[in-house]
Amino acid sequence: MEETKTMLTLFHAPMSRSGRILRLLEELGAPYQIAYVDIRRMDGSGGPDASNPHPDGKVPALLDDGALVTESAAIALYLADLLPEAGLAPPVGSKERAAYLTWMAWTVGELEPAVWSKITGETATNPYANARYEAAVDRLISAVWVGPWLMGQQFTAADVMVAATLQWAREHLPESPSIDAYLERFNARPAALSSMGKDSPPAKANAA
Ligand SMILES: N[C@@H](CCC(=O)N[C@@H](CS)C(=O)NCC(=O)O)C(=O)O
């Protein structure tokens, strides 16, 4: 069989959505490099970085030997399928793929917008936004209550997407021992420590 050689580059900014792809790469055990880039931050700091190939100057962006993938969910799907031996994605064509793809799309299509509507206060003034938020919370809690992972015993890239979102969104969600226990399980995995250590660029050695 022909060996696939791939050079993956993750364009990453500390404390941002690219952290979940960094975590996924650590979970996958893939050889990759990180290109740390600047981004425009909500507090007005930062700005688009000329070295970032993302068309909107955002992160994450992934280059695989010149092929550019953007959008967290697309990158996560791409990577987990690229490295099937890591076992983080059910095989294409399998029935397990149904739930897996659903969770992937749900994270960016429902969970994230629901949390944002809570953060902006829209849930307090707009009943539709509030109902959408409540539905996302209910679905999340009933999934993680069963556990240990979204797809039962199998930890998948969908858990990385959901749990990494929960890491920053936790304070905007209701009290729930099930969510907390799910996050604890996620944070106890070995890749948690290694990805955390790479979130910021290595400090430059002090001049003697
Ligand atoms: N839908 C995109 C969102 C990416 C995104 O908004 N990333 C933020 C960081 S958390 C960013 O790069 N912002 C810079 C900007 O808006 O210019 C994804 O999931 O990849």
The ligand as an SDF file (V2000), in Angstrom:
LIG
                    3D

 20 19  0  0  0  0  0  0  0  0999 V2000
  -17.3050   29.4640   11.9970 N   0  0  0  0  0  0  0  0  0  0  0  0
  -15.8970   29.6180   12.2040 C   0  0  0  0  0  0  0  0  0  0  0  0
  -15.6660   30.7220   13.2080 C   0  0  0  0  0  0  0  0  0  0  0  0
  -14.1930   31.0960   13.2970 C   0  0  0  0  0  0  0  0  0  0  0  0
  -14.0020   32.3350   14.1590 C   0  0  0  0  0  0  0  0  0  0  0  0
  -14.8870   33.2010   14.2760 O   0  0  0  0  0  0  0  0  0  0  0  0
  -12.8330   32.4320   14.7650 N   0  0  0  0  0  0  0  0  0  0  0  0
  -12.4960   33.6050   15.5430 C   0  0  0  0  0  0  0  0  0  0  0  0
  -11.6420   33.2030   16.7540 C   0  0  0  0  0  0  0  0  0  0  0  0
  -12.5670   32.3750   17.9850 S   0  0  0  0  0  0  0  0  0  0  0  0
  -11.6470   34.5370   14.7070 C   0  0  0  0  0  0  0  0  0  0  0  0
  -10.7360   34.0950   14.0530 O   0  0  0  0  0  0  0  0  0  0  0  0
  -11.9670   35.8320   14.7280 N   0  0  0  0  0  0  0  0  0  0  0  0
  -11.2170   36.8210   14.0330 C   0  0  0  0  0  0  0  0  0  0  0  0
  -12.0980   37.7120   13.1920 C   0  0  0  0  0  0  0  0  0  0  0  0
  -13.3230   37.6510   13.3290 O   0  0  0  0  0  0  0  0  0  0  0  0
  -11.5420   38.4680   12.3980 O   0  0  0  0  0  0  0  0  0  0  0  0
  -15.2790   28.2970   12.6750 C   0  0  0  0  0  0  0  0  0  0  0  0
  -15.9420   27.5720   13.4340 O   0  0  0  0  0  0  0  0  0  0  0  0
  -14.1530   27.9770   12.2920 O   0  0  0  0  0  0  0  0  0  0  0  0
  1  2  1  0
  2  3  1  0
  2 18  1  0
  3  4  1  0
  4  5  1  0
  5  6  2  0
  5  7  1  0
  7  8  1  0
  8  9  1  0
  8 11  1  0
  9 10  1  0
 11 12  2  0
 11 13  1  0
 13 14  1  0
 14 15  1  0
 15 16  2  0
 15 17  1  0
 18 19  2  0
 18 20  1  0
M  END
$$$$
